[in-house]
């Protein structure tokens, strides 16, 4: 799987060949069919497996375990920043694999979204719903607010090349993520307050 991940990341799903993957892994070509059912299922296993591995490096902060919705939001933002800016870049192929998947989406992206990303997103929606309060919380408003918070986090990963050139290099260590998580949380709380007012 590691050989497959590195070659899928380097060449993309379509251009990486089963023969090259097996040669690199010192495995028989028939092993892919036997263990995974084919190239597409191997790719799916590599994409989902690498991201589950990274997501599970630390427990997802839960609203139910937090002192307050604000503390839950801060925990969630820190968790996502560490995933995007520290854990995924340190993995030998997960970041490149995901970037390729965004450029050329496959059926595996739907599964990655559903099984790996959706639980993290649902927790954010619950936190945002608690911050909005009963009077202001509607599915559309909760979803929009969750998108804003997620966007603030993801921008620091996807915008890294531009941010570096502008002199705002995103964090690369867990310790460096903490001040950014504090700032994003404060900004998000201010935005949620505005949404509550209507």
C-alpha positions in Angstrom: 0.0 0.0 0.0 2.9 2.4 0.7 4.4 1.8 -2.7 1.0 2.3 -4.3 0.4 5.5 -2.3 3.7 7.0 -3.4 3.2 6.1 -7.0 -0.5 7.3 -7.1 0.7 10.5 -5.5 3.5 11.0 -8.0 1.6 9.9 -11.2 -2.1 10.1 -10.4 -4.5 7.2 -10.4 -4.7 6.8 -14.2 -1.0 7.0 -14.9 0.3 4.8 -12.1 0.5 1.2 -13.3 -0.2 -1.9 -11.2 3.0 -3.4 -12.7 5.1 -0.5 -11.5 3.5 -0.5 -8.1 4.1 -4.3 -7.7 7.7 -4.0 -8.9 8.4 -1.3 -6.3 6.8 -3.4 -3.6 8.6 -6.6 -4.7 5.2 -8.2 -5.1 3.5 -10.3 -7.7 1.2 -8.4 -10.1 -1.6 -10.8 -9.2 -1.4 -9.7 -5.5 -3.4 -6.5 -6.3 -6.3 -8.5 -7.7 -6.1 -11.1 -4.9 -5.9 -8.7 -2.0 -7.9 -5.7 -3.3 -9.9 -6.8 -6.3 -8.2 -4.4 -8.7 -6.4 -1.1 -9.2 -9.4 1.0 -8.3 -10.0 -0.7 -5.0 -6.3 -0.5 -4.2 -6.4 3.3 -4.8 -9.5 3.6 -2.6 -7.8 1.7 0.2 -4.7 3.8 0.0 -6.6 7.2 -0.1 -9.0 6.4 2.7 -6.5 4.5 4.8 -3.9 7.2 4.8 -6.5 9.9 5.8 -8.0 7.7 8.5 -4.6 7.1 9.8 -3.9 10.8 10.1 -7.4 11.7 11.4 -7.0 9.1 14.2 -3.6 10.4 15.4 -5.6 12.3 18.1 -9.2 12.1 19.2 -11.7 14.4 17.6 -12.8 17.1 20.1 -16.5 16.6 21.0 -19.0 19.3 22.0 -20.3 16.9 24.6 -17.0 16.7 26.3 -16.1 20.4 26.2 -16.6 23.0 29.0 -18.5 25.2 26.5 -19.3 25.5 22.8 -16.5 28.1 22.5 -14.0 25.7 24.0 -15.3 23.0 21.7 -14.8 25.2 18.7 -11.3 26.0 19.8 -10.6 22.3 20.2 -12.0 21.6 16.8 -10.1 24.3 15.0 -6.8 23.2 16.6 -7.5 19.6 15.6 -8.2 20.5 12.0 -5.2 22.8 11.7 -2.8 20.1 13.1 -4.3 17.7 10.6 -4.0 20.0 7.6 -0.7 21.8 8.4 1.3 19.3 10.4 0.1 15.7 10.1 -0.8 15.6 6.4 2.4 17.3 5.2 4.5 15.0 7.3 2.9 11.9 5.7 4.9 10.5 2.8 2.1 10.7 0.3 -1.3 11.7 1.8 -1.1 15.4 0.9 0.0 14.9 -2.7 -2.6 12.2 -3.1 -5.4 14.5 -1.8 -4.2 17.4 -4.1 -4.3 15.1 -7.1 -7.8 13.9 -6.0 -9.0 17.5 -6.0 -7.7 18.1 -9.5 -9.0 14.8 -10.9 -11.8 13.6 -8.6 -12.5 9.8 -8.5 -15.3 7.8 -7.0 -13.0 7.4 -4.0 -13.4 11.1 -3.1 -17.1 10.5 -2.4 -16.1 7.7 0.1 -13.3 9.8 1.6 -15.8 12.6 2.2 -18.5 10.3 3.6 -16.3 8.1 5.9 -13.4 10.3 6.9 -14.4 14.0 6.6 -18.2 13.9 7.3 -17.8 12.9 11.0 -15.4 15.9 11.5 -17.8 18.2 9.6 -20.9 17.0 11.6 -19.1 17.7 14.9 -18.4 21.3 13.7 -22.0 21.7 12.7 -23.1 20.7 16.2 -20.7 23.1 17.8 -21.8 26.0 15.5 -25.4 25.1 16.2 -24.8 25.4 19.9 -23.1 28.8 19.4 -25.9 30.1 17.2 -28.5 29.1 19.8 -32.0 27.8 19.3 -33.5 31.0 17.9 -30.9 31.5 15.2 -30.0 27.9 14.3 -31.4 26.7 11.0 -29.8 24.0 8.9 -28.9 26.5 6.2 -27.4 29.0 8.7 -25.5 26.3 10.6 -24.1 24.9 7.3 -23.1 28.3 6.1 -21.3 29.1 9.4 -19.6 25.7 9.4 -18.4 26.5 5.8 -16.9 29.8 7.0 -15.0 28.2 9.9 -13.8 25.3 7.7 -12.7 27.8 5.0 -10.6 29.8 7.5 -8.7 26.6 8.3 -8.4 25.1 4.8 -7.2 28.4 3.4 -4.0 28.1 5.4 -3.3 24.7 3.7 -4.4 25.4 0.1 -3.1 29.0 0.2 0.3 28.1 1.6 2.3 29.0 -1.6 0.7 32.4 -1.8 0.8 33.1 1.9 4.5 32.2 2.0 5.2 34.8 -0.7 3.1 37.4 1.1 5.1 36.9 4.3 2.4 35.0 6.2 3.9 31.5 6.3 1.3 29.1 7.8 2.4 27.0 10.8 4.4 23.8 10.3 4.5 22.5 13.9 1.8 21.8 16.5 3.1 24.6 18.8 2.9 27.1 15.9 -0.7 26.0 15.2 -1.9 27.2 18.7 -1.9 31.0 18.1 -3.5 30.5 14.7 -6.2 28.3 16.3 -6.8 31.0 18.9 -7.1 33.7 16.2 -9.4 31.7 14.0 -11.6 30.9 17.0 -12.0 34.5 18.0 -12.7 35.5 14.4 -15.3 32.7 14.0 -17.0 33.6 17.3 -17.4 37.2 16.1 -18.9 35.9 12.8 -21.3 33.6 14.6 -22.4 36.5 16.8 -23.3 38.5 13.7 -25.2 35.6 12.3 -27.2 35.3 15.5 -28.2 38.9 15.2 -29.7 38.1 11.8 
